[in-house]
Amino acid sequence: MTDNLELIQAKFKQLQVCVIIPTYNNQGTLPAVITDVLAYTDQVIVVNDGSTDSTPAIIQSFPQIKSVSYTQNVGKGWALHKAFEFATEQGYQHAITIDSDGQHFATDLPAFIEKLEQEPDSLIIGSCNMEQSSVPGKSSFGHKFSNFWFWVETGIKCPDTQSGYRLYPIHLLKNSKFITRKYEFEIEVIVRAAWKGIKIDWVPVKVYYAPKEIRVSHFRPFQDFSRISVLNTVLVIITFAYIKPRDFFRTLFDKKKAKLMFKNLFFNPEHSHQLKAKSVAFGVFMGIVPIWGFQLLVAISLAFLFRLNKAIVVTAAHISVAPMIPVIIFLSYKTGSLWMGGKDVDIPLDKISLKSIGEHLEQYLYGSISLAIFAGIIAGFLTFALLKLFKRRPVPAL
């Protein structure tokens, strides 16, 4: 056992990993958490987020650790942000964060080190078993809610996006800009990390929920849940307005990735040709229908409702990426002229603008809806025909 501890301690130094313990008025559990962590490494940073109890004295009783302190309580997100800055200044490349309330166990620290060796520079989340009987119902719901929105914003299915037990590659995050300071920071940081291309991974960890009568929690359900909801709204808008179009174009211009995406989407044997064709048709329809700014969000929601292939729907909806928008509007005007009974206008492609849309809105709306239906039907039939054709041939190799 001693040899194993010495090996883990050596790896903490070799991999330049520290442990960060953010704390606010957790004097009852903080000493035990620090003591347990010190068994694995002395590279420990405690952040005193404006505690008003005996936290400063507790920190002083452990001379082998480093600390960051400030007098006013700001929030967990701010505490982590300041700790990341301090850890980077100290020369650390990675930081494991563990809460000071005793929910997590230092015995799981080696699992993070092992995973880091397997997946260098990943952001690793300690995934708790949320089905165990001691987990409060509201916590279980909150995790499912958070996991869903993280998937919408990143395309990554993570089992526990709310766990505070994590390993961060802080050297890859040092130039990142964050807008949150409280609990919602832990959502923002993993979403932004995923957007930067940092791999998100996880390891199973144990969790302890103390009985309600002695549990110490600074989470305020209404205020903090509201903040998280507002943050997710902002992140979803950024996702569909910028991140997904950006990633789509990056994939298109990467030949290998484009082939892989095409193969995974259209040669997936789990879905029928009919379902794939319907998904393409619906995606094209949603990409053209005149609800600019909300197309992808509505498309994903309805794809769930209609049980379509969400990835294909989103891919097909990218028909309305920025360079194609003037062309779609122009074709919408042309199609709309069929409904105007001689009152139509002919607007050249180079004259398309927001002003022209506003001045001839009726023709544009009739045309865009008609074009969306027509293009969706054509795209669906073509997809079905091509899938039938390729079925008779070997699946193209990458």
Secondary structure, 3 states (H helix, E strand, C coil): CHHHHHHHHHHHHHCCEEEEEEECCCCCCHHHHHHHHHCCCCCEEEEEECCCCCHHHHHHCCCCCEEEEECCCCCHHHHHHHHHHHHHHCCCCEEEECCCCCCCCHHHHHHHHHHHHHCCCCEEEEECCCCCCCCCHHHHHHHHHHHHHHHHHHCCCCCCCCCCCEEECHHHHCCCCCCCCCCCHHHHHHHHHHHCCCCEEEEECCCCCCCCCCCCCCCCHHHHHHHHHHHHHHHHHHHHHHHHHHHHHHHHCCHHHHHHHHHHHHCCCCCCHHHHHHHHHHHHHHHHCCCCCCHHHHHHHHHHHHCCCHHHHHHHHHHHCHHHHHHHHHHHHHHHHHHCCCCCCCCCHHHCCHHHHHHCHHHHHHHHHHHHHHHHHHHHHHHHHHHHHHHCCCCCCC
